[in-house]
Amino acid sequence: MKELLETLVRESRALAPGGACASYIPALAAVDPGLVGLALADGEGHLFEAGDSRVRFSIQSVSKAFALAYVLEERGEDAVFSRVGKEPTGDPFNSIIRLETSRLGKPYNPMINAGAIVVASLLPEAVAGSGGASEPSARAAGLRSFVGRACGRGSGDAVTSDETVYASERGTANRNRSIAWFLKELGLLDGDVEESLEAYFLQCSMLLDAADLARAGSLLAYDGVAPWSGERLLAVRTARIVKSLMATCGLYDGSGEFGVDAGLPAKSGVGGGILAAAKRRCGIGSFGPALDPRGNSVAGTHMLKRLSAELDLFAL
Ligand code: GLN
């Protein structure tokens, strides 16, 4: 297995210059576009890795899958889906247009920015240890500890957010601000708009590595039971909802093409990460910050397509 992963990393290093790092969040443009990492976590809790699988990066939109799982567990389906739909858009991840033109009256799904900002507004505050923290910080802290558990991190290895990336996005987020204020106008955001945005930027700047994403993918692949401990961390229904929306919307307007070629539920982020789940087989985490025009990792999509073909992981 390790050899296969090494081969795919080698192939992808040759492809990486075919894309460029995201630059609309200025701090992301400073990341080395040649980094490539791949990790696979199997059903027995084993981890296989190659390349830069332990380089931490900001997970950006991969956080949308974690936040959705957490809010579904904490608040239930109605709280989420009364305010966000379950349908793909075929539009870019940061598109605003359908908020006004659609009769749905809410964002199409939780994997685009509009839907994810609504989900971030529903994040519960961390119960303990947040004394004195601002509301968005307390909400992000709750999500970070959930993400730590979902990635099988030890209690001493807490998930952190990248302050530079956070500040960089916060200072340049005119489009997300526009989306959030429009959501407020539609009655979909309770409370302070800036606080919901803060929670969203904090979740996007969480730092994980490909090995973390692989373990979290294996948690989804086994419908909420952690293969490394046998413990149930998510309801079956939660895992299935998240995977279904990953399959249809996880790579935005590239979801259909990726589905045809890789056949896996997956979630990408403009930090270069992708998390994928192969039902009752394994979780896969990839990292490669050079992106295609839709904002998906060039190396990551290549490696996942190849891995799915090599190991026959097609779920669809
Ligand atoms: N934080 C990014 C944004 O809101 C996340 C986008 C992404 O990863 N596709 O624009």
py3Dmol code that shows the C-alpha trace and the ligand (Angstrom):
import py3Dmol

protein = """\
ATOM      1  CA  MET A   1       0.000   0.000   0.000  1.00  0.00           C
ATOM      2  CA  LYS A   2       2.728   2.413   1.002  1.00  0.00           C
ATOM      3  CA  GLU A   3       4.382   1.838  -2.388  1.00  0.00           C
ATOM      4  CA  LEU A   4       1.188   2.672  -4.258  1.00  0.00           C
ATOM      5  CA  LEU A   5       0.766   5.888  -2.279  1.00  0.00           C
ATOM      6  CA  GLU A   6       4.409   6.824  -2.969  1.00  0.00           C
ATOM      7  CA  THR A   7       3.874   6.264  -6.705  1.00  0.00           C
ATOM      8  CA  LEU A   8       0.787   8.490  -6.736  1.00  0.00           C
ATOM      9  CA  VAL A   9       2.583  11.243  -4.829  1.00  0.00           C
ATOM     10  CA  ARG A  10       5.458  11.055  -7.329  1.00  0.00           C
ATOM     11  CA  GLU A  11       3.038  11.288 -10.284  1.00  0.00           C
ATOM     12  CA  SER A  12       1.319  14.275  -8.710  1.00  0.00           C
ATOM     13  CA  ARG A  13       4.482  16.214  -7.986  1.00  0.00           C
ATOM     14  CA  ALA A  14       4.887  16.385 -11.749  1.00  0.00           C
ATOM     15  CA  LEU A  15       1.338  17.775 -12.096  1.00  0.00           C
ATOM     16  CA  ALA A  16       1.424  20.381  -9.334  1.00  0.00           C
ATOM     17  CA  PRO A  17       2.696  23.264 -11.460  1.00  0.00           C
ATOM     18  CA  GLY A  18      -0.479  22.712 -13.532  1.00  0.00           C
ATOM     19  CA  GLY A  19      -2.353  24.748 -10.929  1.00  0.00           C
ATOM     20  CA  ALA A  20      -1.760  27.633  -8.554  1.00  0.00           C
ATOM     21  CA  CYS A  21      -2.388  28.286  -4.870  1.00  0.00           C
ATOM     22  CA  ALA A  22      -5.523  30.230  -3.985  1.00  0.00           C
ATOM     23  CA  SER A  23      -4.643  33.908  -3.847  1.00  0.00           C
ATOM     24  CA  TYR A  24      -7.960  35.607  -3.042  1.00  0.00           C
ATOM     25  CA  ILE A  25      -7.039  34.838   0.587  1.00  0.00           C
ATOM     26  CA  PRO A  26      -3.558  36.429   0.423  1.00  0.00           C
ATOM     27  CA  ALA A  27      -1.965  34.176   3.088  1.00  0.00           C
ATOM     28  CA  LEU A  28      -2.764  31.057   1.040  1.00  0.00           C
ATOM     29  CA  ALA A  29      -0.653  32.347  -1.865  1.00  0.00           C
ATOM     30  CA  ALA A  30       2.429  32.030   0.365  1.00  0.00           C
ATOM     31  CA  VAL A  31       2.104  28.209   0.640  1.00  0.00           C
ATOM     32  CA  ASP A  32       4.588  26.095  -1.388  1.00  0.00           C
ATOM     33  CA  PRO A  33       2.541  24.866  -4.405  1.00  0.00           C
ATOM     34  CA  GLY A  34       4.847  21.848  -4.814  1.00  0.00           C
ATOM     35  CA  LEU A  35       3.776  20.133  -1.572  1.00  0.00           C
ATOM     36  CA  VAL A  36       1.961  16.808  -2.051  1.00  0.00           C
ATOM     37  CA  GLY A  37       0.783  14.420   0.662  1.00  0.00           C
ATOM     38  CA  LEU A  38      -1.453  11.368   0.738  1.00  0.00           C
ATOM     39  CA  ALA A  39      -2.754   9.179   3.582  1.00  0.00           C
ATOM     40  CA  LEU A  40      -5.122   6.222   3.808  1.00  0.00           C
ATOM     41  CA  ALA A  41      -6.741   4.982   7.030  1.00  0.00           C
ATOM     42  CA  ASP A  42      -8.186   1.468   6.891  1.00  0.00           C
ATOM     43  CA  GLY A  43     -10.908  -0.296   8.869  1.00  0.00           C
ATOM     44  CA  GLU A  44      -8.445  -1.729  11.396  1.00  0.00           C
ATOM     45  CA  GLY A  45      -7.124   1.663  12.392  1.00  0.00           C
ATOM     46  CA  HIS A  46      -3.914   1.384  10.333  1.00  0.00           C
ATOM     47  CA  LEU A  47      -2.574   4.461   8.632  1.00  0.00           C
ATOM     48  CA  PHE A  48      -0.550   4.428   5.376  1.00  0.00           C
ATOM     49  CA  GLU A  49       1.164   7.631   4.282  1.00  0.00           C
ATOM     50  CA  ALA A  50       3.362   9.150   1.591  1.00  0.00           C
ATOM     51  CA  GLY A  51       4.940  12.535   0.837  1.00  0.00           C
ATOM     52  CA  ASP A  52       3.927  15.586   2.848  1.00  0.00           C
ATOM     53  CA  SER A  53       1.192  13.806   4.771  1.00  0.00           C
ATOM     54  CA  ARG A  54       2.203  15.471   8.080  1.00  0.00           C
ATOM     55  CA  VAL A  55       2.379  19.029   6.793  1.00  0.00           C
ATOM     56  CA  ARG A  56      -0.471  20.971   8.377  1.00  0.00           C
ATOM     57  CA  PHE A  57      -2.534  23.291   6.219  1.00  0.00           C
ATOM     58  CA  SER A  58      -5.709  25.321   6.687  1.00  0.00           C
ATOM     59  CA  ILE A  59      -8.580  23.035   5.828  1.00  0.00           C
ATOM     60  CA  GLN A  60     -10.827  25.819   4.466  1.00  0.00           C
ATOM     61  CA  SER A  61     -13.960  24.259   2.971  1.00  0.00           C
ATOM     62  CA  VAL A  62     -13.158  20.768   4.240  1.00  0.00           C
ATOM     63  CA  SER A  63     -14.364  22.272   7.533  1.00  0.00           C
ATOM     64  CA  LYS A  64     -17.863  22.435   6.027  1.00  0.00           C
ATOM     65  CA  ALA A  65     -18.172  18.645   6.317  1.00  0.00           C
ATOM     66  CA  PHE A  66     -17.024  18.688   9.960  1.00  0.00           C
ATOM     67  CA  ALA A  67     -19.272  21.616  10.903  1.00  0.00           C
ATOM     68  CA  LEU A  68     -22.266  19.965   9.260  1.00  0.00           C
ATOM     69  CA  ALA A  69     -21.662  16.703  11.163  1.00  0.00           C
ATOM     70  CA  TYR A  70     -21.227  18.570  14.452  1.00  0.00           C
ATOM     71  CA  VAL A  71     -24.320  20.744  14.068  1.00  0.00           C
ATOM     72  CA  LEU A  72     -26.426  17.752  12.968  1.00  0.00           C
ATOM     73  CA  GLU A  73     -25.329  15.900  16.112  1.00  0.00           C
ATOM     74  CA  GLU A  74     -25.841  18.846  18.432  1.00  0.00           C
ATOM     75  CA  ARG A  75     -28.953  20.489  17.007  1.00  0.00           C
ATOM     76  CA  GLY A  76     -30.611  17.910  14.770  1.00  0.00           C
ATOM     77  CA  GLU A  77     -31.679  17.753  11.137  1.00  0.00           C
ATOM     78  CA  ASP A  78     -34.579  20.181  11.305  1.00  0.00           C
ATOM     79  CA  ALA A  79     -32.419  22.994  12.674  1.00  0.00           C
ATOM     80  CA  VAL A  80     -30.084  22.613   9.694  1.00  0.00           C
ATOM     81  CA  PHE A  81     -32.383  21.776   6.818  1.00  0.00           C
ATOM     82  CA  SER A  82     -35.039  24.336   7.661  1.00  0.00           C
ATOM     83  CA  ARG A  83     -32.362  26.878   6.691  1.00  0.00           C
ATOM     84  CA  VAL A  84     -30.198  25.068   4.100  1.00  0.00           C
ATOM     85  CA  GLY A  85     -31.145  22.785   1.199  1.00  0.00           C
ATOM     86  CA  LYS A  86     -29.696  19.447   0.083  1.00  0.00           C
ATOM     87  CA  GLU A  87     -29.294  20.085  -3.640  1.00  0.00           C
ATOM     88  CA  PRO A  88     -26.227  20.768  -5.803  1.00  0.00           C
ATOM     89  CA  THR A  89     -25.933  24.081  -7.626  1.00  0.00           C
ATOM     90  CA  GLY A  90     -23.387  23.615 -10.391  1.00  0.00           C
ATOM     91  CA  ASP A  91     -22.142  27.080  -9.401  1.00  0.00           C
ATOM     92  CA  PRO A  92     -18.780  28.123  -7.936  1.00  0.00           C
ATOM     93  CA  PHE A  93     -18.404  27.690  -4.145  1.00  0.00           C
ATOM     94  CA  ASN A  94     -18.655  31.411  -3.419  1.00  0.00           C
ATOM     95  CA  SER A  95     -21.547  32.211  -5.737  1.00  0.00           C
ATOM     96  CA  ILE A  96     -24.248  34.515  -4.421  1.00  0.00           C
ATOM     97  CA  ILE A  97     -26.628  34.599  -7.379  1.00  0.00           C
ATOM     98  CA  ARG A  98     -29.116  31.895  -6.383  1.00  0.00           C
ATOM     99  CA  LEU A  99     -29.806  33.439  -3.012  1.00  0.00           C
ATOM    100  CA  GLU A 100     -31.972  35.954  -4.793  1.00  0.00           C
ATOM    101  CA  THR A 101     -33.139  34.125  -7.886  1.00  0.00           C
ATOM    102  CA  SER A 102     -34.131  30.756  -6.423  1.00  0.00           C
ATOM    103  CA  ARG A 103     -37.560  30.098  -4.980  1.00  0.00           C
ATOM    104  CA  LEU A 104     -35.948  27.877  -2.339  1.00  0.00           C
ATOM    105  CA  GLY A 105     -35.381  30.976  -0.182  1.00  0.00           C
ATOM    106  CA  LYS A 106     -32.271  29.428   1.383  1.00  0.00           C
ATOM    107  CA  PRO A 107     -28.797  28.300   0.254  1.00  0.00           C
ATOM    108  CA  TYR A 108     -28.874  25.155  -1.879  1.00  0.00           C
ATOM    109  CA  ASN A 109     -26.563  23.051   0.304  1.00  0.00           C
ATOM    110  CA  PRO A 110     -24.137  23.210   3.261  1.00  0.00           C
ATOM    111  CA  MET A 111     -21.022  22.689   1.093  1.00  0.00           C
ATOM    112  CA  ILE A 112     -21.134  26.093  -0.626  1.00  0.00           C
ATOM    113  CA  ASN A 113     -20.143  29.213   1.304  1.00  0.00           C
ATOM    114  CA  ALA A 114     -23.704  30.495   1.733  1.00  0.00           C
ATOM    115  CA  GLY A 115     -24.891  27.230   3.265  1.00  0.00           C
ATOM    116  CA  ALA A 116     -21.756  26.857   5.371  1.00  0.00           C
ATOM    117  CA  ILE A 117     -22.134  30.346   6.859  1.00  0.00           C
ATOM    118  CA  VAL A 118     -25.667  29.375   7.958  1.00  0.00           C
ATOM    119  CA  VAL A 119     -24.281  26.155   9.499  1.00  0.00           C
ATOM    120  CA  ALA A 120     -21.510  28.146  11.248  1.00  0.00           C
ATOM    121  CA  SER A 121     -24.193  30.381  12.760  1.00  0.00           C
ATOM    122  CA  LEU A 122     -25.706  27.245  14.327  1.00  0.00           C
ATOM    123  CA  LEU A 123     -22.464  26.021  15.953  1.00  0.00           C
ATOM    124  CA  PRO A 124     -23.004  25.560  19.680  1.00  0.00           C
ATOM    125  CA  GLU A 125     -20.570  27.223  22.078  1.00  0.00           C
ATOM    126  CA  ALA A 126     -17.967  25.040  23.808  1.00  0.00           C
ATOM    127  CA  VAL A 127     -19.356  24.108  27.189  1.00  0.00           C
ATOM    128  CA  ALA A 128     -16.174  24.103  29.258  1.00  0.00           C
ATOM    129  CA  GLY A 129     -12.924  26.013  29.048  1.00  0.00           C
ATOM    130  CA  SER A 130     -14.273  28.950  27.061  1.00  0.00           C
ATOM    131  CA  GLY A 131     -14.705  31.324  29.987  1.00  0.00           C
ATOM    132  CA  GLY A 132     -14.171  34.872  28.782  1.00  0.00           C
ATOM    133  CA  ALA A 133     -13.877  33.881  25.118  1.00  0.00           C
ATOM    134  CA  SER A 134     -15.934  35.813  22.596  1.00  0.00           C
ATOM    135  CA  GLU A 135     -18.954  34.016  21.204  1.00  0.00           C
ATOM    136  CA  PRO A 136     -17.362  33.126  17.825  1.00  0.00           C
ATOM    137  CA  SER A 137     -14.205  31.897  19.571  1.00  0.00           C
ATOM    138  CA  ALA A 138     -16.244  29.741  21.916  1.00  0.00           C
ATOM    139  CA  ARG A 139     -18.182  28.294  18.972  1.00  0.00           C
ATOM    140  CA  ALA A 140     -15.006  27.591  17.006  1.00  0.00           C
ATOM    141  CA  ALA A 141     -13.472  26.000  20.119  1.00  0.00           C
ATOM    142  CA  GLY A 142     -16.391  23.585  20.345  1.00  0.00           C
ATOM    143  CA  LEU A 143     -15.948  22.644  16.687  1.00  0.00           C
ATOM    144  CA  ARG A 144     -12.174  22.254  17.096  1.00  0.00           C
ATOM    145  CA  SER A 145     -12.558  19.763  19.907  1.00  0.00           C
ATOM    146  CA  PHE A 146     -15.133  17.814  17.866  1.00  0.00           C
ATOM    147  CA  VAL A 147     -12.712  17.804  14.901  1.00  0.00           C
ATOM    148  CA  GLY A 148      -9.906  16.557  17.168  1.00  0.00           C
ATOM    149  CA  ARG A 149     -12.062  13.586  18.215  1.00  0.00           C
ATOM    150  CA  ALA A 150     -13.188  12.911  14.626  1.00  0.00           C
ATOM    151  CA  CYS A 151      -9.529  12.792  13.488  1.00  0.00           C
ATOM    152  CA  GLY A 152      -8.484  10.477  16.332  1.00  0.00           C
ATOM    153  CA  ARG A 153      -6.144  13.088  17.812  1.00  0.00           C
ATOM    154  CA  GLY A 154      -5.049  12.445  21.393  1.00  0.00           C
ATOM    155  CA  SER A 155      -6.384  14.824  24.037  1.00  0.00           C
ATOM    156  CA  GLY A 156      -2.920  16.452  24.277  1.00  0.00           C
ATOM    157  CA  ASP A 157      -2.855  17.205  20.547  1.00  0.00           C
ATOM    158  CA  ALA A 158      -5.451  19.927  20.213  1.00  0.00           C
ATOM    159  CA  VAL A 159      -6.585  21.297  16.852  1.00  0.00           C
ATOM    160  CA  THR A 160      -5.598  24.938  16.378  1.00  0.00           C
ATOM    161  CA  SER A 161      -6.486  27.654  13.872  1.00  0.00           C
ATOM    162  CA  ASP A 162      -3.867  29.475  11.770  1.00  0.00           C
ATOM    163  CA  GLU A 163      -4.040  33.077  12.989  1.00  0.00           C
ATOM    164  CA  THR A 164      -2.390  34.489   9.862  1.00  0.00           C
ATOM    165  CA  VAL A 165      -4.772  32.745   7.490  1.00  0.00           C
ATOM    166  CA  TYR A 166      -7.706  33.708   9.689  1.00  0.00           C
ATOM    167  CA  ALA A 167      -6.713  37.390   9.708  1.00  0.00           C
ATOM    168  CA  SER A 168      -5.997  37.297   5.980  1.00  0.00           C
ATOM    169  CA  GLU A 169      -9.433  35.914   5.115  1.00  0.00           C
ATOM    170  CA  ARG A 170     -11.209  38.171   7.612  1.00  0.00           C
ATOM    171  CA  GLY A 171      -9.568  41.239   6.091  1.00  0.00           C
ATOM    172  CA  THR A 172     -10.465  40.417   2.490  1.00  0.00           C
ATOM    173  CA  ALA A 173     -13.843  38.668   2.767  1.00  0.00           C
ATOM    174  CA  ASN A 174     -16.038  41.156   0.940  1.00  0.00           C
ATOM    175  CA  ARG A 175     -17.866  38.439  -0.942  1.00  0.00           C
ATOM    176  CA  ASN A 176     -18.553  36.264   2.114  1.00  0.00           C
ATOM    177  CA  ARG A 177     -19.680  39.395   3.958  1.00  0.00           C
ATOM    178  CA  SER A 178     -22.099  40.163   1.127  1.00  0.00           C
ATOM    179  CA  ILE A 179     -23.420  36.605   1.272  1.00  0.00           C
ATOM    180  CA  ALA A 180     -23.839  36.761   5.061  1.00  0.00           C
ATOM    181  CA  TRP A 181     -25.717  40.052   5.010  1.00  0.00           C
ATOM    182  CA  PHE A 182     -28.002  38.702   2.292  1.00  0.00           C
ATOM    183  CA  LEU A 183     -28.632  35.623   4.454  1.00  0.00           C
ATOM    184  CA  LYS A 184     -29.550  37.949   7.306  1.00  0.00           C
ATOM    185  CA  GLU A 185     -32.002  39.741   5.030  1.00  0.00           C
ATOM    186  CA  LEU A 186     -33.581  36.357   4.208  1.00  0.00           C
ATOM    187  CA  GLY A 187     -34.027  35.675   7.932  1.00  0.00           C
ATOM    188  CA  LEU A 188     -31.597  32.757   7.915  1.00  0.00           C
ATOM    189  CA  LEU A 189     -28.984  34.087  10.364  1.00  0.00           C
ATOM    190  CA  ASP A 190     -29.891  34.642  13.991  1.00  0.00           C
ATOM    191  CA  GLY A 191     -27.848  37.116  15.993  1.00  0.00           C
ATOM    192  CA  ASP A 192     -24.895  39.176  14.903  1.00  0.00           C
ATOM    193  CA  VAL A 193     -23.808  38.771  11.263  1.00  0.00           C
ATOM    194  CA  GLU A 194     -20.129  39.531  11.949  1.00  0.00           C
ATOM    195  CA  GLU A 195     -20.066  36.919  14.719  1.00  0.00           C
ATOM    196  CA  SER A 196     -21.338  34.208  12.364  1.00  0.00           C
ATOM    197  CA  LEU A 197     -18.675  35.253   9.856  1.00  0.00           C
ATOM    198  CA  GLU A 198     -15.964  35.143  12.554  1.00  0.00           C
ATOM    199  CA  ALA A 199     -16.978  31.599  13.498  1.00  0.00           C
ATOM    200  CA  TYR A 200     -16.864  30.648   9.799  1.00  0.00           C
ATOM    201  CA  PHE A 201     -13.388  32.177   9.229  1.00  0.00           C
ATOM    202  CA  LEU A 202     -12.086  30.454  12.369  1.00  0.00           C
ATOM    203  CA  GLN A 203     -13.391  27.080  11.202  1.00  0.00           C
ATOM    204  CA  CYS A 204     -11.856  27.565   7.733  1.00  0.00           C
ATOM    205  CA  SER A 205      -8.432  28.355   9.219  1.00  0.00           C
ATOM    206  CA  MET A 206      -8.258  25.162  11.307  1.00  0.00           C
ATOM    207  CA  LEU A 207      -4.967  23.349  10.748  1.00  0.00           C
ATOM    208  CA  LEU A 208      -4.942  19.621   9.973  1.00  0.00           C
ATOM    209  CA  ASP A 209      -2.792  17.289   7.870  1.00  0.00           C
ATOM    210  CA  ALA A 210      -3.615  14.600   5.311  1.00  0.00           C
ATOM    211  CA  ALA A 211      -3.330  11.887   7.981  1.00  0.00           C
ATOM    212  CA  ASP A 212      -6.029  13.654  10.038  1.00  0.00           C
ATOM    213  CA  LEU A 213      -8.302  13.859   6.992  1.00  0.00           C
ATOM    214  CA  ALA A 214      -7.756  10.153   6.259  1.00  0.00           C
ATOM    215  CA  ARG A 215      -8.808   9.160   9.787  1.00  0.00           C
ATOM    216  CA  ALA A 216     -11.861  11.438   9.661  1.00  0.00           C
ATOM    217  CA  GLY A 217     -12.691   9.887   6.270  1.00  0.00           C
ATOM    218  CA  SER A 218     -12.519   6.422   7.819  1.00  0.00           C
ATOM    219  CA  LEU A 219     -14.942   7.543  10.537  1.00  0.00           C
ATOM    220  CA  LEU A 220     -17.436   8.425   7.784  1.00  0.00           C
ATOM    221  CA  ALA A 221     -16.607   5.281   5.799  1.00  0.00           C
ATOM    222  CA  TYR A 222     -17.637   3.196   8.826  1.00  0.00           C
ATOM    223  CA  ASP A 223     -20.840   5.194   9.340  1.00  0.00           C
ATOM    224  CA  GLY A 224     -19.717   6.985  12.480  1.00  0.00           C
ATOM    225  CA  VAL A 225     -17.734   4.249  14.277  1.00  0.00           C
ATOM    226  CA  ALA A 226     -14.041   5.141  14.688  1.00  0.00           C
ATOM    227  CA  PRO A 227     -11.987   2.246  13.251  1.00  0.00           C
ATOM    228  CA  TRP A 228      -9.032   3.132  15.515  1.00  0.00           C
ATOM    229  CA  SER A 229     -11.016   2.659  18.758  1.00  0.00           C
ATOM    230  CA  GLY A 230     -14.317   0.955  17.888  1.00  0.00           C
ATOM    231  CA  GLU A 231     -16.136   3.862  19.519  1.00  0.00           C
ATOM    232  CA  ARG A 232     -19.281   5.336  17.932  1.00  0.00           C
ATOM    233  CA  LEU A 233     -18.663   9.071  17.478  1.00  0.00           C
ATOM    234  CA  LEU A 234     -21.494   9.945  15.065  1.00  0.00           C
ATOM    235  CA  ALA A 235     -25.009   8.646  14.452  1.00  0.00           C
ATOM    236  CA  VAL A 236     -25.306   6.520  11.301  1.00  0.00           C
ATOM    237  CA  ARG A 237     -27.760   9.079   9.926  1.00  0.00           C
ATOM    238  CA  THR A 238     -25.276  11.938  10.439  1.00  0.00           C
ATOM    239  CA  ALA A 239     -22.504  10.068   8.620  1.00  0.00           C
ATOM    240  CA  ARG A 240     -24.865   9.235   5.741  1.00  0.00           C
ATOM    241  CA  ILE A 241     -26.134  12.790   5.352  1.00  0.00           C
ATOM    242  CA  VAL A 242     -22.594  14.185   5.307  1.00  0.00           C
ATOM    243  CA  LYS A 243     -21.395  11.581   2.795  1.00  0.00           C
ATOM    244  CA  SER A 244     -24.374  12.077   0.496  1.00  0.00           C
ATOM    245  CA  LEU A 245     -23.863  15.823   0.385  1.00  0.00           C
ATOM    246  CA  MET A 246     -20.129  15.306  -0.141  1.00  0.00           C
ATOM    247  CA  ALA A 247     -20.893  13.021  -3.100  1.00  0.00           C
ATOM    248  CA  THR A 248     -23.225  15.523  -4.761  1.00  0.00           C
ATOM    249  CA  CYS A 249     -21.739  18.870  -3.684  1.00  0.00           C
ATOM    250  CA  GLY A 250     -18.318  18.271  -2.071  1.00  0.00           C
ATOM    251  CA  LEU A 251     -16.227  19.513  -5.006  1.00  0.00           C
ATOM    252  CA  TYR A 252     -18.677  22.296  -5.939  1.00  0.00           C
ATOM    253  CA  ASP A 253     -19.098  22.664  -9.687  1.00  0.00           C
ATOM    254  CA  GLY A 254     -16.523  19.870 -10.121  1.00  0.00           C
ATOM    255  CA  SER A 255     -18.556  17.315  -8.127  1.00  0.00           C
ATOM    256  CA  GLY A 256     -20.085  15.537 -11.112  1.00  0.00           C
ATOM    257  CA  GLU A 257     -16.817  15.135 -12.961  1.00  0.00           C
ATOM    258  CA  PHE A 258     -15.055  13.893  -9.825  1.00  0.00           C
ATOM    259  CA  GLY A 259     -17.913  11.466  -9.159  1.00  0.00           C
ATOM    260  CA  VAL A 260     -17.603   9.999 -12.644  1.00  0.00           C
ATOM    261  CA  ASP A 261     -13.838   9.541 -12.330  1.00  0.00           C
ATOM    262  CA  ALA A 262     -13.388   8.686  -8.624  1.00  0.00           C
ATOM    263  CA  GLY A 263     -16.833   7.518  -7.471  1.00  0.00           C
ATOM    264  CA  LEU A 264     -16.202   8.664  -3.901  1.00  0.00           C
ATOM    265  CA  PRO A 265     -17.882  11.082  -1.512  1.00  0.00           C
ATOM    266  CA  ALA A 266     -15.245  13.768  -0.921  1.00  0.00           C
ATOM    267  CA  LYS A 267     -14.854  17.320   0.364  1.00  0.00           C
ATOM    268  CA  SER A 268     -12.239  19.748  -0.904  1.00  0.00           C
ATOM    269  CA  GLY A 269     -10.902  23.062   0.379  1.00  0.00           C
ATOM    270  CA  VAL A 270      -8.932  25.910  -1.216  1.00  0.00           C
ATOM    271  CA  GLY A 271      -6.104  25.202   1.244  1.00  0.00           C
ATOM    272  CA  GLY A 272      -5.440  22.141  -0.945  1.00  0.00           C
ATOM    273  CA  GLY A 273      -6.940  19.415   1.216  1.00  0.00           C
ATOM    274  CA  ILE A 274      -9.441  16.734   0.220  1.00  0.00           C
ATOM    275  CA  LEU A 275     -11.151  14.272   2.567  1.00  0.00           C
ATOM    276  CA  ALA A 276     -12.730  11.162   1.026  1.00  0.00           C
ATOM    277  CA  ALA A 277     -14.621   8.158   2.402  1.00  0.00           C
ATOM    278  CA  ALA A 278     -14.791   4.735   0.717  1.00  0.00           C
ATOM    279  CA  LYS A 279     -17.664   2.807   2.271  1.00  0.00           C
ATOM    280  CA  ARG A 280     -16.466   0.029   4.621  1.00  0.00           C
ATOM    281  CA  ARG A 281     -13.025   0.225   3.046  1.00  0.00           C
ATOM    282  CA  CYS A 282     -11.034   3.276   4.110  1.00  0.00           C
ATOM    283  CA  GLY A 283     -10.724   7.012   4.558  1.00  0.00           C
ATOM    284  CA  ILE A 284      -8.344   9.023   2.378  1.00  0.00           C
ATOM    285  CA  GLY A 285      -6.763  12.405   3.004  1.00  0.00           C
ATOM    286  CA  SER A 286      -4.834  14.299   0.342  1.00  0.00           C
ATOM    287  CA  PHE A 287      -2.961  17.574   0.258  1.00  0.00           C
ATOM    288  CA  GLY A 288      -1.693  19.611  -2.670  1.00  0.00           C
ATOM    289  CA  PRO A 289      -2.184  23.389  -2.576  1.00  0.00           C
ATOM    290  CA  ALA A 290      -2.021  23.958  -6.339  1.00  0.00           C
ATOM    291  CA  LEU A 291      -5.658  24.271  -7.436  1.00  0.00           C
ATOM    292  CA  ASP A 292      -7.619  23.881 -10.651  1.00  0.00           C
ATOM    293  CA  PRO A 293      -9.905  26.729 -11.792  1.00  0.00           C
ATOM    294  CA  ARG A 294     -12.794  25.403  -9.667  1.00  0.00           C
ATOM    295  CA  GLY A 295     -10.707  25.549  -6.490  1.00  0.00           C
ATOM    296  CA  ASN A 296      -9.996  21.816  -6.191  1.00  0.00           C
ATOM    297  CA  SER A 297      -6.497  20.431  -5.608  1.00  0.00           C
ATOM    298  CA  VAL A 298      -4.857  19.291  -8.851  1.00  0.00           C
ATOM    299  CA  ALA A 299      -2.699  16.686  -7.076  1.00  0.00           C
ATOM    300  CA  GLY A 300      -5.526  15.614  -4.766  1.00  0.00           C
ATOM    301  CA  THR A 301      -8.115  14.960  -7.459  1.00  0.00           C
ATOM    302  CA  HIS A 302      -5.504  13.109  -9.523  1.00  0.00           C
ATOM    303  CA  MET A 303      -4.434  10.880  -6.620  1.00  0.00           C
ATOM    304  CA  LEU A 304      -7.990  10.113  -5.530  1.00  0.00           C
ATOM    305  CA  LYS A 305      -9.051   9.152  -9.041  1.00  0.00           C
ATOM    306  CA  ARG A 306      -5.998   6.915  -9.435  1.00  0.00           C
ATOM    307  CA  LEU A 307      -6.391   5.362  -5.975  1.00  0.00           C
ATOM    308  CA  SER A 308     -10.059   4.662  -6.542  1.00  0.00           C
ATOM    309  CA  ALA A 309      -9.251   2.877  -9.804  1.00  0.00           C
ATOM    310  CA  GLU A 310      -6.292   0.931  -8.348  1.00  0.00           C
ATOM    311  CA  LEU A 311      -8.171  -0.249  -5.248  1.00  0.00           C
ATOM    312  CA  ASP A 312     -11.653  -0.392  -6.816  1.00  0.00           C
ATOM    313  CA  LEU A 313     -13.120   2.049  -4.321  1.00  0.00           C
ATOM    314  CA  PHE A 314     -15.997   3.212  -6.515  1.00  0.00           C
ATOM    315  CA  ALA A 315     -19.054   3.585  -4.322  1.00  0.00           C
ATOM    316  CA  LEU A 316     -21.262   4.857  -7.123  1.00  0.00           C
TER     317      LEU A 316
END
"""
ligand_1 = """\
10
LIG
N -12.631 30.160 3.441
C -12.876 29.967 2.052
C -13.949 30.916 1.546
O -14.885 31.142 2.231
C -13.275 28.549 1.818
C -13.553 28.255 0.365
C -13.106 26.915 -0.109
O -12.281 26.236 0.504
N -13.607 26.529 -1.265
O -13.864 31.450 0.486
"""
view = py3Dmol.view(width=600, height=400)
view.addModel(protein, "pdb")
view.setStyle({"model": 0}, {"cartoon": {"style": "trace"}})
view.addModel(ligand_1, "xyz")
view.setStyle({"model": 1}, {"stick": {}})
view.zoomTo()
view.show()
